[in-house]
Amino acid sequence: MARQTNTLFLEEWLRISSGSSSNTSADQSSSSSARAIIQAWAELRDCHQHQSFEPHHFQSLKILLDARTSLHVAEPQAKLLVSILSSTNLVIPLEAYPLLLRLLYIWVRKSFRPSSALIDSAVETLSHLLATELGSKKSPEFFSEGVLLLGAFSSVPSVSESSKTVCLELLCRLLEDEYRLVSPFGGLIPDVLAGIGYALCSSVIVYYARTLNALLGIWGREDGPPGSVSHGLMILHLVEWVMSSFIKSRSQDKLQIFSKETLDTSRKDHVPFAVVMAAAGVLRALNRSAPSQQGLQILSSLRISAENRIESVAQYFISKSRDYDNSGDDYATSILLQCISLALARSGSVSSRPPLLLSLASALLTEIFPLRRLHARILESTHGSSGGLEPGKIKEHLSSVTFKEAGAISSVFCSQYISADDENKMIVENMIWRFCQELYSGHRKVAFLLHGKADELLEDVEKIAESAFLMVVVFALAVTKQKLNSKFSTESQMETSVLILVSFSCLEYFRRMRLSEYMDTIRGVVVSAQENETACVSFVESMPTYVDLPNPQEFQQKVDYIWFKDEVQTARILFYLRVIPTCIERLPGSVFSRVVAPTMFLYMGHPNGKVARASHSMFAAFISSGKDSNENERSLLKEQLVFYYMQRSLAGFPGITPFEGMASGVAALVRNLPAGSPATFYCINSLVEKASKLCTDIATQKPDMWKNWEGESEPCKKILELLLRLISLVDIQVLPDLMKLLAQLLVELPKEGQNVVLNELYAQVAESDDVTRKPTLVSWLQSVSYLCSQSTSGSAPSKGIGGEGSSASSLRDPSNWNGINARL
């Protein structure tokens, strides 16, 4: 048997490989001083010499085991241990037997050539002990240590065939008759499995089939160990270890027996999850081995048999499951799905088979990311408390091996998908897209219920959801590479693109990092969808309706719903606000008016600046978009939207409306509306009126604002700067009205304000290269400068917009404009 440094103690390697933790002494090793070790052996010799086992002798055994990493048990010391165990005069307490057996185990595993005679004596003693002490006192630790030591003895090459036979017979009988002893003690299972692994490597193959049956069938027996993912991983790596030994030693007989007993036949007493993991262990060993030409045929046959065996178990799951993506709370099904996914993730490349694809999809959606089940349990609770859901269970899932390997499992899932037929591809695609929509719906409610009440629980649930998002992104990228090409019809490509976009919108809340796969997928589907009007309309109409946004039916009777606090919904709407502009050219005006505009205007009032800016960008994109088949319809709609846009924007400024967003919207409308559009006149008038009001307010609050114009970011300054920029943007028909309104506004400003704004105007006009506007602007600017000098000279100087001599109200009263107009 091949010895490897990392598998000197097989049970410890199984614990590490499975990611399990244990509170047994095997995991609590500590170094002891050489003096303490010498003293401990001396105490044990006194114990044997005086035929009396005292409490301090038990402590000596513990000292030795605490140093097991560095401890070397020599043959004389092993003889001492056997003598103590075989003594008929010594009364040894039950708890000391496992420690004595463990020391013998350390001896036989660390010795290069253990004495066969001493092992024969130890086997005889152990047989007697297991027949008497175990039968009378039923100690689980004694049972597990006995199985471990028997297996280790049977694997030693120098031991006689008769002793090996005794060990294997006793080991099989223990596993068949006393397996109930280990079921309540999961920490002892690695020891039992290690004993089985050693036994499988024994040169005596008569008991090989019985040992395999114990390995694969003990989990299904009455009162036996229930089995878990951790146990499944131990089986996988145990079989990998055993098969690697067989392949290296070219033990073709054992390979054939293993294949016949485990892979080629289906036995009712073999538990499915154990069979899957055993087959995966075979594949893993084959992938890590470099066989000679003589063994290629049997190894190739083994690979085919192992893959077929995993497929048959997956098919068993599929045949009894009506709903692949809803496995329910069945424990056996849950363990099976997790083991199938881990088996495929750890066994390397496996040929594509439909049952494997469907099983992986089901495992991902129900066991690795059990979000729908978690949401349902949380929602059953009262007022958002954790209720019947234990938060510790979620943390346990986050630390589980299955969840940690979600990335590897997702990769295998995508590989299986790429090679699948079209029918099964469609099945899993629908499963994933439906999962996204259900995740959005469920988490939206859960987040609103738990926020501020159970934040830690919510954070843990969202960690699972974030990983689910990554899985969906990787899968969607695989779908785009498979389906967005000339092999599929345009209609099929459009449908796929829309489904991916809708799914991404549902999961936008969980996008917490920048992913190249996400960006590649978005680019691919957007380019595909934006060329087709039907696809654009389909995507836009998938957006939540305006009626449900501020007052959703599912929240009406449960909580006091406030739409802008719904972060999950806001993230989804933000996705639409960012993507729709890319296909705005293909979107009919009627659809924009009916579906997009109400939501756009609603979210312009969202307190999150990023969301509000996206709404303004949406407006700017539509105003800048091309013409409909019905030119008048789209132009009319643009002008109609401007009136409400200006009202909505200015009502929230300053405060909610981001100035940059509003400025982009205003710039878009003055550039793209027809010349002389009433909507443009309305926009200009609204801005001037808002500027007048803001300047009036600021005159009393910050009278020194004008002295520090360059450093100020006051709303009044921002609106004035926007109006100045519009001088070079508005069409020639609107320009005279803009100049008139600006002149009226300027003469109402205090002296400092007039000077600042005039200086800005001088600089802007001087830099202008517009030969059409510049002569008019120069003349106008001279007139405005003159009016400003007149308004602040004489015996009644202006006291500012808020001053006593001011006529601030005249700007908003059209009846007072005629005098100023005449002077201009």
NUPA-708408 format. One record per residue: residue in one letter; x negated, y negated, z negated of N, C-alpha, C in turn. Coordinates in steps of 0.2 Angstrom, whole numbers, plus 5000, padded with zeros to 4 digits. Layout:
! residues N
AXYZXYZXYZ ...
END
This chain:
! residues 824
M499650065000500050005000499649945000 A499749895004499349835005499449794999 R498949764996498949724990498849654993 Q499249604990499149534992499049494985 T498649444985498649404979499249374977 N499649354981500249324979500849374978 T500749444979501249494977500949544973 L500449524969500149574964500749594959 F501149544957501749554953502349544957 L502649594960503149584965503749544962 E503949554956504449524953504449444953 E503749424952503649354951503749324958 W503449354963503549334970504249324972 L504649374970505349374972505649314969 R505549304963505849244959505649174963 I505049174965504749114968505149104975 S505149164979505349164986506149144986 S506449164981507249154981507449084978 G506949054975507048984972507448994966 S507449054963507849064956507349044950 S507649024945507349014939507549064933 S507149074929507249124924507049104917 N507349124912507149114905506849164902 T506649224906506349274903505649264901 S505249304898504549294896504149294902 A504349324908503949324914503849254916 D504249204915504249134917503949084912 Q503749114907503549074901502749084899 S502349104904501649124902501349064900 S500849074895500449024892499749064891 S499249024891498549054890498449064883 S498149114881498049124874497249134873 S496949114868496249114867495949184867 A495349194869495049264869495049294862 R494949254857494949274850495649304848 A496149264850496849294849496949354852 I496749364859496849424862496549484859 I495849474857495449524854495849544847 Q496049494844496349514837497049554838 A497349534844498049564845497849644847 W497349654851497249724852497049764846 A496649724841496449764835497049774831 E497549734831498149744827498549804829 L498549814836498849874839498549934837 R497849934837497449994836497650014828 D497649964824497849974817498550004817 C498949984821499650004821499650084822 H499250104827499250174829498850214824 Q498350184821497950224817498350234810 H498750184808499050194802499750214803 Q499950224809500650254811501150214808 S501050144808501550104805501650034810 F502250024812502349964816502649914812 E502249854811502549804806502749744811 P503049694808503249634812502649594815 H502049594812501549564815501249594821 H501449664822501249694828501649674834 F502249664832502649634838502449564840 Q502149524835501849464837501249474842 S500849524840500249544844500449554851 L501049594852501249614859501449544863 K501749504859501949434862501349394864 I500849394860500249354862499849384868 L499849454869499549484875499949464881 L500649464880501049454886501049374888 D500949334883500849264885500249254889 A499749294889499149284892499049334898 R499649354901499649404906499349384913 T499349314914499049294920498249304920 S497949304915497249314914497049384911 L497549414908497449474904497249534909 H496749564907496549634910496649684905 V497049734907497149794902496749844905 A496249864901495749914902496049984901 E495750034903495950104903496050124895 P495550114891495650134884496250094881 Q496350034883496949994880497550024883 A497550054889498150084892498250144888 K497750184886497850244882498150234876 L497950174873498250154866498950144867 L499150114872499850094873500250154874 V499950204878500350264879500350304872 S499850304868499850344862500350314857 I500450244857500950214853501650234855 L501750234862502450254864502650324863 S502050364863502250444863502250464855 S502050424851501950444844502650454841 T502750514838503350534835503450504828 N502850484825502850464818503050384818 L502850354823502950284823503750264824 V503950214820504650194821504550124824 I504650124831504550064835505250024836 P505349964834505949924835506149924843 L506749924844506949924851506649864855 E506649804852506449754856505649754858 A505249804855504549804856504449854863 Y504949894864504849944870504749904876 P505149854878505049814885504349784885 L504049764879503349734879502849784880 L502949844877502449894878502449914886 L503049924888503049944895502749894900 R502849834898502649774903501849774903 L501549794897500849794897500549854901 L500849904901500749964905500749944912 Y501249904914501449884921500849834923 I500649794919500049744920499449794922 W499349844918498749884919498749914925 V499349944927499349984933499349944939 R499549884939499549834945498849804946 K498549784940497849754940497249804941 S497349864939496849914940496749934947 F496049934949495949954956496050024957 R495850064953495950134953496150164946 P496750154945497050184938496950254938 S496850284932496750354931497350384932 S497350434936497950474938498150514932 A497650544928497850584922498250544917 L497950484916498350434912499050414914 I499050404920499750394923500250454922 D499950514923500350574922500650574915 S500150564910500350564903500850504902 A500750444905501250394904501950404907 V501950444913502550464916502950504911 E502550554909502950604904503150564898 T502850524895503050484889503650444891 L503650404897504150364899504750404900 S504750464903505250504905505650524898 H505250544893505550554887505850494884 L505550434884505850374881506550354884 L506550364891507150334894507750384893 A507550444892508050494890508350494883 T507950464879508150464872508350394870 E507850344870507950284867508450244872 L508450244878508950214883509650244882 G509650304881510250334881510650324874 S510250304869510550294862510750224861 K510250174864510350104862510550064868 K510450084874510750044880510449974880 S509749974881509449904881509349884888 P509649824890509549804897508849794899 E508449764894507749744895507349814896 F507549864892507149924892507349954899 F507949954901508149974908507749944913 S507749874913507349844919506649854919 E506349854913505549874912505449944914 G505849984913505850054915505850064922 V506350034925506350044933505750014936 L505449954933504949914936504249964935 L504149994930503550034928503650104932 L504250134933504250194937504150174944 G504350124947504250104954503450094955 A503150054950502450044950502050104950 F502250154946501850214945501950254952 S502550254955502650294961502250264967 S502050204967501750174972500950184972 V500650204967499950214966499750274970 P499250264975499050314980498750374976 S498350364971498050414968498450464963 V499050444962499550484957499750544961 S499750594957499950664960500650654963 E500850704967501450704971502050724965 S501850764961502350784956502550724951 S502050684949502250634945502650574949 K502450564955502850524959503550544960 T503650614961504250634962504650624955 V504350644949504750624943504950554942 C504450514944504650434944505250424948 L505250444954505750424959506350454957 E506350514955507050544953507350514947 L506850494942507150454936507350384938 L507050354942507150284945507850294948 C507950334953508650344956509150354952 R509050404947509550414942509750354938 L509250324936509450264932509850214936 L509650204942510050154946510750174947 E510850244948511450264950511950274943 D511650284938512050294932512050234927 E511550204926511450144921511450074924 Y511650064930511650004933512049944930 R512549974926512949924922512549884917 L511949904915511549874910511249804912 V511149804919510849744921511349694924 S511949704924512449654927512549594923 P512549594917512649534913512049494913 F511449514915510849484914510449474921 G510649414924510349404931509649394931 G509349374925508649364925508249424925 L508549484924508149544925508249574932 I508649554936508649584943508049584947 P507649524946506949534950506549584948 D506549604941506149664939506449724942 V507149734942507449794945507249804952 L507349744956507249744963506449764965 A506049734961505349744962505149824961 G505449854956505449924955505649964961 I506149944964506449974970505949964976 G505649904976505149884981504549934981 Y504349944975503749984974503950054976 A504550074974504750144975504750154983 L505050104986505050114994504350124997 C503850094994503150104996502850164994 S503150204990502850274988502750314994 S502250364994502150414999502650464999 V503050474994503550524994504150494997 I504450525002504950495006505650525005 V505650585000506250614999506750574996 Y506550524992507050484988507150414992 Y506850414998506950345001507650325003 A508050375005508750355007509150335000 R509050374995509350354988509150294986 T508550274986508250214984508550154988 L508650164995508950114999509650104997 N510050154996510750154994510850114988 A510350124983510350084977510250004978 L509749994983509649924984510249884987 L510549924992511149894996511849904993 G511849944988512549964986512649954979 I512149934975512249924968512749864967 W512749814971513149754971513849764971 G514049814974514849824975515149874971 R514749904966515049954961515349914955 E515849954953516249924947515749914941 D515849854938515449824933514749814935 G514549814941513849804943513749734944 P513149714945512949644946513349614952 P513649554951514049524956513749504963 G513149494962512749474968512849394969 S512249364972512249294973511849284979 V511749214980511349194986510649214984 S510449194977509749204975509549284975 H510049324974509949394974509849414982 G510249384986510149404993509449384996 L509249324993508549304996508049354993 M508149374987507649424984507649484988 I508249514991508249564995507849555001 L508049495004507649475011506949485010 H506649455005505949445004505649515002 L506049554998505849624996505749665002 V506249665007506249705013505649685017 E505549615017505049585021504349615019 W504249615012503649645009503549715011 V504049755010504049825011503849845018 M504249805023504149825030503449795033 S503249745030502549725032502049775030 S502149805024501749865022501749915027 F502349935029502449995033502149975040 I502249915043501949905049501149905049 K500949875044500149875043499849945042 S500249985039499950055038500250095043 R500650075048500850115054501250175051 S501650165046502150215044502750225048 Q502650255054503250255058503850295055 D503650345051504250385048504650345044 K504350305040504750265035505150205039 L504850185044505150135048505750165052 Q505750225054506350255057506850275052 I506650295046507150305041507450245039 F507150195038507450125036507950105041 S507750115047508150095053508850135053 K508750195052509250245052509750235046 E509450225040509950215034510250145033 T509850095036510050025035510349995041 L510050005046510249965052510649995057 D510550065058510950095064511650125062 T511750125055512350155053512650105048 S513350105048513750065043514050105038 R513850095032514150135026514550085022 K515050115020515550075016515250055009 D514850095006514550075000513950025000 H513850005006513349955007513649885007 V513449845003513749775002513549735008 P514049695012513849655018513249605017 F513349565011512749515011512149545010 A512049605006511449635005511149665012 V511649695016511449725023511149665027 V511449605027511249555031510549535029 M510449525023509749505020509249555021 A509449615021508949665023508749665030 A509249655034509049655041508649595043 A508749535039508349475040507649485038 G507549525033506949545030506549575035 V506849625039506549665044506249615050 L506749565052506549515057505949475055 R506049455049505449415046504849445046 A504849515044504149545044503949565051 L504349575056504149585063503849515066 N504149465064503849395067503249385064 R503049405058502449395055501849445056 S502049495059501549555060501349545068 A500749575068500349585075500249655076 P500749695079500749765080500249785085 S500049845085499649875090500049895096 Q499749905102500149925107500549995106 Q500250035101500650105100501250095096 G501350035093501950025089502449985092 L502349955098502749905101503449935102 Q503549995104504250025105504650025099 I504450055094504850065088504949995085 L504449945085504549885082505149845087 S505049855093505549825098506249845096 S506349915095506949945093507149925086 L506749915082506949885075507249815076 R506949775080507149705081507849705083 I507949745088508649755091509149775086 S508949825082509449855077509549805072 A509049765070509149715065509649665067 E509549635073509949585076510649605077 N510749675079511449705080511749705073 R511349725068511649735061511949665059 I511549615059511749555057512449535061 E512449545067512949525072513649565069 S513549625068514149675066514449645059 V513949625055514249595048514649535050 A514349485054514649425056515349435059 Q515349485063515949505067516449535062 Y516249565057516649585051517049525048 F516649475047516949415044517449385049 I517249375055517649345060518349385061 S518249445060518849485062519349475056 K519149465050519649455044519749385043 S519549335046519649265045520049235050 R520649215048521049175053520849105054 D520549075050520349005050519549005049 Y519148995054518448995053518148945049 D518448885049518248825045518548815039 N518848875036519248865029519248935026 S518648945023518549015020518849025013 G519148965011519548975004519048974998 D519249004993518849014987518649084986 D518649124991518449194990517749194989 Y517549224983516849224981516349274986 A516649334988516249374992516149344999 T516649315001516549275008516049225008 S516149185002515649125001514949155001 I514849204997514149234997513949255004 L514349295007514149325014514049265019 L514449215019514249155024513549125022 Q513449115016512849085014512249125016 C512349185015511749235016511649245024 I512149245028512149245035511749185037 S511949125035511549065037510849065035 L510649085028510049085026509649145030 A509949195031509549255035509349225041 L509749195045509649165052509149115051 A509149075046508649015046507949045044 R507949095040507249125038506949175042 S507349205047507049255051506849245058 G506749175059506449155065506949165071 S506749165077507149165083507649225083 V508249215084508749265085509149255091 S509249305095509649295101510349275100 S510649235105511249205103511849255104 R512249255099512849295099513449255096 P514049265099514649225097514749235090 P514749295087514949295080514449265075 L513849255077513349215073513449145074 L513649125080513849055080514449035076 L514949075076515549055073515449065065 S515049115063514849115056514449055053 L513949035057513548975055514048915055 A514448905060514948845059515348855053 S515648905052516048915046515648905039 A515048935039514548925033514448845032 L514248815037514048745037514648705034 L515248715037515848675036516148685029 T516048745026516448765020515948785014 E515348805016514948825010514348775009 I514048755014513448715014513648635013 F514248625016514548555015515248565013 P515348585007516048605005516448545003 L516448495008516748425006517548425006 R517848465010518548465010518848495004 R518448545001518648584995518548534989 L517948494989517848454984518348394984 H518448364989518948314990519648334987 A519848394989520548414987520548424979 R520048454976520048454969519948394965 I519648344968519548274965520248244965 L520548254971521248214972521748244968 E521648314966522148344961522148314954 S521548284953521448254946521848194945 T521948164939522348114937521948044937 H522147994941521847934941521047934942 G520847974946520147974949519648004944 S519948034938519448064934519248134936 S518648164934518448224936518948284935 G519348274931519848324930519648394930 G519948444934519748514934519048524938 L518748474941518148484944517548464940 E517148514939516548504934515948464938 P515748404936515248374940514548414940 G514448454935513848494935513848544941 K514448564943514548614949514248574955 I514348514956514148474962513348464961 K513148454956512348444955512048514956 E512348564954512148634955512048644962 H512648624966512648634973512048594977 L511948534974511448494977510748524976 S510648564971509948594970509948664972 S510448684975510448754978510048764984 V509748824985509348844991509748834997 T510348844997510748845003510748765006 F510948725001510948655003510348625005 K509748645001509148615003508848645010 E509148695012508948725019509448705024 A509948655023510448635027510148615034 G509548585034509248565040509048615044 A508748665041508548725045509148765048 I509648775044510248805046510548765052 S510548705051510848665057510448675063 S509848675063509448685069509548755072 V509648805068509848875070510548875074 F510948835070511648825073511648795080 C511248745081511148715087510848755093 S510348795090510048845095510548895097 Q510948925093511448965095511948935099 Y512148875098512648835102512448835109 I511748815110511448795117511548865121 S511448915119511448985123512149015123 A512648985120513349015119513749005126 D514249045127514649035132515148975131 D515448955137515848895136516448895131 E516748955131517348965126517148955119 N516548985117516348985110516048915109 K515748885114515548815113516148765111 M516648775115517248735114517548745107 I517548805104517848825098517448785092 V516748795093516348755087516348685088 E516448655094516448585095517148565091 N517648595093518348575089518248575082 M517948625079517848635072517448575069 I516948555073516548505070516848435070 W517248425076517548355077518148355072 R518548415071519048415066518748395059 F518248425057517848415051517748345050 C517448305055517348235054517948195052 Q518548215056519148175054519348185047 E519348255045519548265039519148245033 L518448235035518048215030518148135029 Y518248105034518448035034519048025030 S519548055031520248045028520148065020 G519848125019519748145012519348095008 H518748075011518248035007518547965006 R518947945011519247875010519647875004 K520047925002520447924996520047934990 V519547974991519147994985518747934983 A518447904988517947844986518347784983 F519047774985519447724982519647744975 L519747804974519947834967519347834962 L518747854964518247864960517747794959 H517847754963517347694963517547654956 G517047644952517047604946517347654940 K517547714942517747754936517347814935 A517047844941516647904941516147894946 D515647844945515247824950514647884951 E514447914946513947964947514248024951 L514848044949515248104953515248084961 L515448014962515547994969514847994972 E514347974969513647974972513448044974 D513548094970513448164971513748184977 V514448174977514848194983514548164990 E514348104989514148064995513448094997 K513048114993512448154995512548214999 I513048244998513248305002513548275009 A513948225009514148195015513648165019 E513148135016512548115020512248165024 S512148225021511848285024512248305030 A512948305028513348335033513348285040 F513248225038513248175044512548195048 L512048205045511448225049511548285053 M511948335050512048395054512448375060 V512948335059513448315065513048285070 V512548235068512148205073511748245077 V511448295074510948345078511448385082 F512048405080512448445084512748405090 A512948345089513148305094512648285100 L512048285097511448275102511448335107 A511448395104511448455108512048455112 V512648435110513248435115513148395121 T512848335119512748285125512248315130 K511748345128511248375132511548435136 Q512048465134512348525137512948505142 K513248455140513948435143513948375147 L513448325146513448265150513048265156 N513148315160512748325166513248345172 S512948345178513348365184513748425184 K513548475179513848545179514548535177 F514748485174515448475171515748415175 S516448425175516848375178516748305175 T516948255178516948185175517448185170 E518048215170518548215165518248255159 S517948305160517648345154517048305150 Q516648265154516148225151516448165148 M516948135150517348085147517648105140 E517948165141518248185135517748205129 T517248235131516648245126516348185123 S516248135127516048065125516448035120 V517148035122517548005117517648045110 L517648105111517648145104517048135100 I516448125103515848115099515848045096 L516147995100516147925097516647925092 V517247955092517747955087517447985081 S517048045082516848085076516248035073 F515848005076515347955073515647905070 S516247875072516547825069516847845062 C517047905062517347935055516747945050 L516147955052515547965048515147905047 E515347845050514847795050514747765043 Y515147775038515047765031514447795028 F514247855031513747895028513047885032 R513047845036512447825040512047785036 R511547805032511147765028510447755030 M510247785036509547775038509547775046 R509047755049509047745056508747815059 L509147845063508947905066508847905074 S508347925076508247925084508747965087 E508948025084509448065087510148035087 Y510247995082510847955082510947905088 M510347865089510347815094510347855101 D509947905102509947945108510647965110 T511047995105511748015106512247955108 I512147905104512547845106512447815113 R511847815114511647785121511947835127 G511847895126512147945131512847945132 V513247945126513947945127514247875129 V513947825126514247755128514147745136 V513547765138513447755146513947795150 S514047855147514547905150515247875150 A515447845144516147825143516247755146 Q515847715146515947645148516047635156 E515947685160516047685167516747705169 N517147725164517847755165518347725161 E518847695164519347655161519747705156 T519947765159520247805154519947825148 A519247835149518847855143518847795138 C518747735141518747675136519447665133 V519947675136520647665133520747715128 S520547775129520647835124520247815118 F519647795119519147785113519547725109 V519647675112519947615109520647625105 E521047665108521647685105521547735099 S520947765098520847805093520747765086 M520647705087520547655081521147655077 P521047655070521647655066522047585068 T522647595067523147545069523147485064 Y523247425067523347365063523847375057 V524347405059524947415054524647455048 D524247505049524047545043523447515040 L523047475043522447445040522547415033 P522947365033523047325026523547365021 N523947415024524447445020524547515021 P524047555021524147625023524647665019 Q524947715022525447755019525247795013 E524647825014524347875009524147835003 F524047775002523847734996524447704993 Q525047694996525547654993525747674986 Q525847734985526047754978525547774973 K524947764975524447794971523947744967 V523747694971523347644968523547574971 D523247524968523347454971522847444976 Y523047454982522647454988522447384990 I521847374991521547304994521147325000 W521347305006521047335012520347315013 F520047255011519347245012518947275007 K519247315002518847354997518747424999 D519047445004519047505007518447515011 E517847535008517247535012517147585017 V517547645016517447695021517847675027 Q518447645027518747615032518447565036 T518147515032517747455034517147485039 A516847535036516247555040516547585047 R517047615047517347645053517547595058 I517847545055518047485060517447445062 L516947445058516347405060516047445066 F516047515066515847555072516147535078 Y516847525078517247515084517047445086 L516947395081516847325083516147325087 R515747365085515047365088515047405095 V515447455096515447495102515947465107 I516447445105516947425110516647365115 P516247325113516047275117515647305123 T515347365122514947395127515347425133 C516047425132516447455137517047405138 I516947345136517447295137517647275144 E517147285148517347265155517847315158 R517947375156518347425158519047425154 L519047385149519647385145520147335147 P520747365149521347315151521447265146 G521647205148521847155143522447175139 S522947215142523547235138523347275132 V522847315133522547365128522247325122 F521847275125521447235120521947195116 S522447165119522947125115523347165110 R523447225112523947275108523547305102 V522947335104522547375099521947335095 V521547305099520947275097521047205093 A521447155096521447095094521747085087 P522247115085522547115078521947135073 T521647195074521147215070520547165070 M520347145075519747095076519947035072 F520547005072520646945068520746955061 L520947015059521047035052520347045049 Y519847075052519147085050518747025050 M518946965054518646905053518646875046 G519146895043519246875036518946925031 H518546965033518247015028517646975025 P517646985018517146955014516346975016 N516347035019515647055021515447025027 G514946985027514746945033514546985039 K514247045038514047085043514747105047 V515247125044515847145047516147085050 A516247025047516546965050516146945056 R515446945056515046935062515246975068 A515347045066515447085072516147075075 S516647045071517247025074517146965078 H516746925076516646865081516346885087 S515846935086515446955092515946995097 M516447025094516947065098517347005102 F517546955099517946905102517546875108 A516846855106516446825112516346875117 A516346945116516246985121516846995126 F517446985123518046985127518146925131 I517946865128518046805132517546805138 S516946835137516446835142516546895147 S517046935146517046995150517346975157 G517247025162517547015168518247005169 K518547005175519246995176519547065177 D520247065175520647115176520847125183 S521147185185521447185191522047135192 N522347115186522747055186522446995183 E522146955187521646905185522046855180 N522646835182523046785178523146815171 E523346885171523446915164522846905159 R522246925161521746925157521546845155 S521546805160521446735159521946705154 L522546725155523046695150522946725143 L522746785143522646815136522046785133 K521546765136520946735133521146665130 E521546625134521746565132522146565126 Q522646615126523046625120522646645114 L522146685115521746705109521346655106 V521146605110520746545107521146505102 F521746495103522146455098522146485091 Y522246555091522246585084521546595082 Y521046605087520346615084520146555081 M520246495083520046435080520346425073 Q521046435073521346435067521046475062 R520946545064520746595059520046575057 S519646555061518846545060518846485055 L519146425057519046365053519346375046 A519946415046520246415039519746455034 G519346495037518846525032518146495032 F518146435035517446405035517546335031 P517046325026516546375024516746425019 G516446475018516646525014516546595017 I517146625020517146685023516846685030 T517046645034516846645041516146625041 P515746675044514946655045514946605051 F514546555050514446505055514146535061 E513646575061513346605067513846645071 G514346675068514846715072515346665075 M515546615071515946565074515646525080 A515046515079514646475084514646515091 S514446585090514446625096515146625100 G515646625096516346635099516446565102 V516346515099516446445102516046435109 A515446455108514946455114515246495120 A515546555118515746595123516346565127 L516846545123517446515126517346455130 V516946405128516746345132516446365138 R516046415138515646435144516146475149 N516646515147516946565151517746545153 L518046495149518646475150518646435157 P519246435160519246395166519146315165 A518846285169518746205168519446175167 G519346135161519946095159520446135156 S520246195153520746235150521046195143 P521646205142521946175136521646205130 A521446265130521146305125520546275123 T520146255128519446215126519546155123 F520046115125520246045122520446055115 Y520846115114521046125107520446145103 C520046185105519446205102519046145099 I518946095104518546035103518845995097 N519545985098519845945093519845975086 S519946045086519946075080519246065076 L518746075080518046065077517945995075 V518145945078518045875076518445865070 E519045885070519445875064519145905058 K518845975059518546005053517945965051 A517545945056516945905054517145845050 S517645805052517845745049518045765041 K518445815040518645835034518045855029 L517545895032516945915028516545855027 C516445805031516045745030516345705025 T517045705025517445665020517245695013 D517345755012517245795006516445785004 I516045785008515345785006515045715004 A515445665006515245595005515245584998 T515645604994515745594987515345654983 Q515245714985514945764982514145764983 K513945744989513245744990513045684994 P513045624992512945564996512245554999 D511745594996511045594999510945645004 M511445685006511345735011510945715017 W511145655019510945625026510145615025 K509945605019509245585019508745645020 N509045705019508645765020509045815025 W509145785031509545825036509145885038 E508545885039508145945042508246005037 G508245985030508246045026508946065023 E509446025025510046045023510446095027 S510846135024511246185027511946175026 E512146115025512846105023513346125029 P513946145027514446155032514546095037 C514546035034514645975038514145975043 K513445985041512945975046512946025051 K513146095049513246145054513746125060 I514346105058514846085062514646035067 L514345985064514045925068513545955073 E513145995071512646025076512946065081 L513446095080513846135085514146085090 L514446035087514745985092514245955097 L513645945094513145915098512845965104 R512846025102512646075107513146085112 L513746075110514346085115514346025121 I513945975120513945925125513645945131 S513145995130512846025136513146085139 L513646105135514046175137514646165140 V515046115138515746105140515746085148 D516346105151516346085158516446005159 I516345985165516445915166517145885164 Q517645925165518345895163518445885156 V518045925152518145925145517645875142 L517145865145516545825142516845755140 P517245715144517445645142517845655135 D518245705134518645705128518145715122 L517645765124517245775118516845715116 M516545675121516245615120516645565116 K517245565118517745515114517745535107 L517945595106518045625099517445615095 L516845635098516245625094516045555092 A516245505097516145435095516545415090 Q517145435090517645415084517445445078 L517145505078516845535072516245495069 L515745475074515145445072515245375069 V515745335071515845275068516145275061 E516445335060516645345053516145365048 L515545385050515045405046514745355042 P514445365036514045315033513345295037 K513045245036512545215040511945275041 E511745305035511245355035511445415040 G512145435040512345485044512345465051 Q512545405053512545385060511845385062 N511345355059510645355061510445425062 V510545475058510345545059510645575065 V511245565066511645605072511345565078 L511345505078511145465084510345485086 N509945495081509245525083509345595086 E509745635083509845705086510045695094 L510545645095510845635101510345615106 Y509945565104509445535108508945595110 A508745635106508245685107508545735112 Q509145755111509545805115509545775122 V509845715123509945685130509245675133 A508745655129508045645133507745715135 E507945765132507645835134508045865140 S508645835141509145865146508845855153 D508945915157508745905164509345915168 D509945905165510645915169510745845173 V510545845179510645785183511345755184 T511845805182512545785183512745745177 R512545775171512845745165512445685162 K511745695163511345645160511445575161 P511645545167511745475167512345455163 T512845505163513445485159513345485152 L512945535150512745535143512345475140 V511845455145511445395143511845335142 S512345325146512745265146513245275139 W513445335138513945345133513545335126 L512945365126512545355120512345285118 Q512245245123512145175122512745135119 S513345155122513945125119514045145112 V513945215111514045235104513545205099 S512945195101512445165097512745095095 Y512945055100513144985099513744985094 L514245035095514845035091514645055084 C514145095083513945115076513645055073 S513245015077512944955074513444905072 Q513944895076514544845075514944875069 S515044935068515444965062515044955055 T514444945055514044935049513744865048 S513944815052513744745052514244695050 G514144635049514644585047514744585040 S515244555038515444545031515744595028 A515944645031516344705028515944775031 P515444785028515044845030515444905028 S515244965031515645025030515345055023 K515745085019515545115013515545185014 G515545215020515545285021516245315022 I516245375024516845405025517345405019 G517045415013517445415007517445345004 G517145295007517145235004517745195005 E517745135001518345095001518545065007 G518045045011518145015018518245055023 S518245125022518245175027518945185029 S518945205036519645225038519545295041 A519445345036519345415038519945445041 S520545415038521145445041521245435048 S520945375051521045355057520845405062 L520345445061520145495065520645555067 R521045565062521545615063522245585065 D522245525066522845495068522745465075 P523045495080522945475087523145405088 S523645375084523845315086523245265085 N522745275081522245235079521645245084 W521645285089521145305093521045245099 N521545215101521545175107521045115106 G521045085100520545035099519845055100 I519645115097518945135098518845155106 N519345185109519245205116519145145120 A519545095119519445035123518745005122 R518445005116517744985115517245025119 L517345095119516945135123517045125130 
END
